Amino acid sequence: MKHICVFCGSSPGRNPVYRVAAEAMGRLLAREGIGLVYGGSSIGLMTAAADAALAAGGEVIGVIPRCLEVKEIAHPGLSALHVVETMHERKALMAGLADGFVALPGGMGTFDEFFEVVTWAQLGIHAKPCGLLNVAGYYDRLTAFLDHTVAEGFVKKELREMIVVEERPDALLERFRAYRPPVAEKWLDLGGV
């Protein structure tokens, strides 16, 4: 793995442990020689991860749409900053640059970005690992809901297992290194069609 894309909040959240985890993820990637790809911002958890990676001597690549360059305050000190025109271009470029995807605590943007790459994996567009860093139980209810989607027949068990969940950055990275995409007969049941 050369680069991992980190999705996370442009807010720091209420619990200080979220920032600690974002910084730990940034430092870990730098220490392991893995570049960090992220949304290019200098606010919230996004900057916590980026600044920690940079301080540890790591490579950090930001991708930010022009419309958010001022609002999210584009980070001025990155290894590289790509300014794109649309959110779609942002997500596509981040996905193309990364060998895996991690969601730290975040909001709607984080969910959108993460579930898009999970959907791409389900469709066979990529075979890269996708993981949730479940800091302080932040994703407990989401993982329970994902299990519910399996129980209700909307998501196949092997596709649900594509989402790696760990509480510590080092454990998540180890799971990524061992990751093998699940084999599903088909991702969609057309009911005999």
Secondary structure as a PSIPRED ss2 file (coil, helix, strand):
# PSIPRED VFORMAT (PSIPRED V4.0)

   1 M C   1.000  0.000  0.000
   2 K C   1.000  0.000  0.000
   3 H E   0.000  0.000  1.000
   4 I E   0.000  0.000  1.000
   5 C E   0.000  0.000  1.000
   6 V E   0.000  0.000  1.000
   7 F E   0.000  0.000  1.000
   8 C C   1.000  0.000  0.000
   9 G C   1.000  0.000  0.000
  10 S C   1.000  0.000  0.000
  11 S C   1.000  0.000  0.000
  12 P C   1.000  0.000  0.000
  13 G C   1.000  0.000  0.000
  14 R C   1.000  0.000  0.000
  15 N C   1.000  0.000  0.000
  16 P H   0.000  1.000  0.000
  17 V H   0.000  1.000  0.000
  18 Y H   0.000  1.000  0.000
  19 R H   0.000  1.000  0.000
  20 V H   0.000  1.000  0.000
  21 A H   0.000  1.000  0.000
  22 A H   0.000  1.000  0.000
  23 E H   0.000  1.000  0.000
  24 A H   0.000  1.000  0.000
  25 M H   0.000  1.000  0.000
  26 G H   0.000  1.000  0.000
  27 R H   0.000  1.000  0.000
  28 L H   0.000  1.000  0.000
  29 L H   0.000  1.000  0.000
  30 A H   0.000  1.000  0.000
  31 R H   0.000  1.000  0.000
  32 E C   1.000  0.000  0.000
  33 G C   1.000  0.000  0.000
  34 I C   1.000  0.000  0.000
  35 G E   0.000  0.000  1.000
  36 L E   0.000  0.000  1.000
  37 V E   0.000  0.000  1.000
  38 Y E   0.000  0.000  1.000
  39 G C   1.000  0.000  0.000
  40 G C   1.000  0.000  0.000
  41 S E   0.000  0.000  1.000
  42 S C   1.000  0.000  0.000
  43 I C   1.000  0.000  0.000
  44 G H   0.000  1.000  0.000
  45 L H   0.000  1.000  0.000
  46 M H   0.000  1.000  0.000
  47 T H   0.000  1.000  0.000
  48 A H   0.000  1.000  0.000
  49 A H   0.000  1.000  0.000
  50 A H   0.000  1.000  0.000
  51 D H   0.000  1.000  0.000
  52 A H   0.000  1.000  0.000
  53 A H   0.000  1.000  0.000
  54 L H   0.000  1.000  0.000
  55 A H   0.000  1.000  0.000
  56 A C   1.000  0.000  0.000
  57 G C   1.000  0.000  0.000
  58 G C   1.000  0.000  0.000
  59 E C   1.000  0.000  0.000
  60 V E   0.000  0.000  1.000
  61 I E   0.000  0.000  1.000
  62 G E   0.000  0.000  1.000
  63 V E   0.000  0.000  1.000
  64 I E   0.000  0.000  1.000
  65 P E   0.000  0.000  1.000
  66 R H   0.000  1.000  0.000
  67 C H   0.000  1.000  0.000
  68 L H   0.000  1.000  0.000
  69 E H   0.000  1.000  0.000
  70 V C   1.000  0.000  0.000
  71 K C   1.000  0.000  0.000
  72 E C   1.000  0.000  0.000
  73 I C   1.000  0.000  0.000
  74 A E   0.000  0.000  1.000
  75 H C   1.000  0.000  0.000
  76 P C   1.000  0.000  0.000
  77 G C   1.000  0.000  0.000
  78 L C   1.000  0.000  0.000
  79 S C   1.000  0.000  0.000
  80 A E   0.000  0.000  1.000
  81 L E   0.000  0.000  1.000
  82 H E   0.000  0.000  1.000
  83 V E   0.000  0.000  1.000
  84 V E   0.000  0.000  1.000
  85 E C   1.000  0.000  0.000
  86 T C   1.000  0.000  0.000
  87 M H   0.000  1.000  0.000
  88 H H   0.000  1.000  0.000
  89 E H   0.000  1.000  0.000
  90 R H   0.000  1.000  0.000
  91 K H   0.000  1.000  0.000
  92 A H   0.000  1.000  0.000
  93 L H   0.000  1.000  0.000
  94 M H   0.000  1.000  0.000
  95 A H   0.000  1.000  0.000
  96 G H   0.000  1.000  0.000
  97 L H   0.000  1.000  0.000
  98 A C   1.000  0.000  0.000
  99 D C   1.000  0.000  0.000
 100 G C   1.000  0.000  0.000
 101 F E   0.000  0.000  1.000
 102 V E   0.000  0.000  1.000
 103 A E   0.000  0.000  1.000
 104 L C   1.000  0.000  0.000
 105 P C   1.000  0.000  0.000
 106 G C   1.000  0.000  0.000
 107 G C   1.000  0.000  0.000
 108 M H   0.000  1.000  0.000
 109 G H   0.000  1.000  0.000
 110 T H   0.000  1.000  0.000
 111 F H   0.000  1.000  0.000
 112 D H   0.000  1.000  0.000
 113 E H   0.000  1.000  0.000
 114 F H   0.000  1.000  0.000
 115 F H   0.000  1.000  0.000
 116 E H   0.000  1.000  0.000
 117 V H   0.000  1.000  0.000
 118 V H   0.000  1.000  0.000
 119 T H   0.000  1.000  0.000
 120 W H   0.000  1.000  0.000
 121 A H   0.000  1.000  0.000
 122 Q H   0.000  1.000  0.000
 123 L C   1.000  0.000  0.000
 124 G C   1.000  0.000  0.000
 125 I C   1.000  0.000  0.000
 126 H C   1.000  0.000  0.000
 127 A C   1.000  0.000  0.000
 128 K C   1.000  0.000  0.000
 129 P C   1.000  0.000  0.000
 130 C E   0.000  0.000  1.000
 131 G E   0.000  0.000  1.000
 132 L E   0.000  0.000  1.000
 133 L E   0.000  0.000  1.000
 134 N C   1.000  0.000  0.000
 135 V H   0.000  1.000  0.000
 136 A H   0.000  1.000  0.000
 137 G H   0.000  1.000  0.000
 138 Y C   1.000  0.000  0.000
 139 Y C   1.000  0.000  0.000
 140 D H   0.000  1.000  0.000
 141 R H   0.000  1.000  0.000
 142 L H   0.000  1.000  0.000
 143 T H   0.000  1.000  0.000
 144 A H   0.000  1.000  0.000
 145 F H   0.000  1.000  0.000
 146 L H   0.000  1.000  0.000
 147 D H   0.000  1.000  0.000
 148 H H   0.000  1.000  0.000
 149 T H   0.000  1.000  0.000
 150 V H   0.000  1.000  0.000
 151 A H   0.000  1.000  0.000
 152 E C   1.000  0.000  0.000
 153 G C   1.000  0.000  0.000
 154 F C   1.000  0.000  0.000
 155 V C   1.000  0.000  0.000
 156 K C   1.000  0.000  0.000
 157 K H   0.000  1.000  0.000
 158 E H   0.000  1.000  0.000
 159 L H   0.000  1.000  0.000
 160 R H   0.000  1.000  0.000
 161 E C   1.000  0.000  0.000
 162 M C   1.000  0.000  0.000
 163 I E   0.000  0.000  1.000
 164 V E   0.000  0.000  1.000
 165 V E   0.000  0.000  1.000
 166 E E   0.000  0.000  1.000
 167 E C   1.000  0.000  0.000
 168 R C   1.000  0.000  0.000
 169 P H   0.000  1.000  0.000
 170 D H   0.000  1.000  0.000
 171 A H   0.000  1.000  0.000
 172 L H   0.000  1.000  0.000
 173 L H   0.000  1.000  0.000
 174 E H   0.000  1.000  0.000
 175 R H   0.000  1.000  0.000
 176 F H   0.000  1.000  0.000
 177 R H   0.000  1.000  0.000
 178 A H   0.000  1.000  0.000
 179 Y C   1.000  0.000  0.000
 180 R C   1.000  0.000  0.000
 181 P C   1.000  0.000  0.000
 182 P C   1.000  0.000  0.000
 183 V C   1.000  0.000  0.000
 184 A C   1.000  0.000  0.000
 185 E C   1.000  0.000  0.000
 186 K C   1.000  0.000  0.000
 187 W C   1.000  0.000  0.000
 188 L C   1.000  0.000  0.000
 189 D C   1.000  0.000  0.000
 190 L C   1.000  0.000  0.000
 191 G C   1.000  0.000  0.000
 192 G C   1.000  0.000  0.000
 193 V C   1.000  0.000  0.000
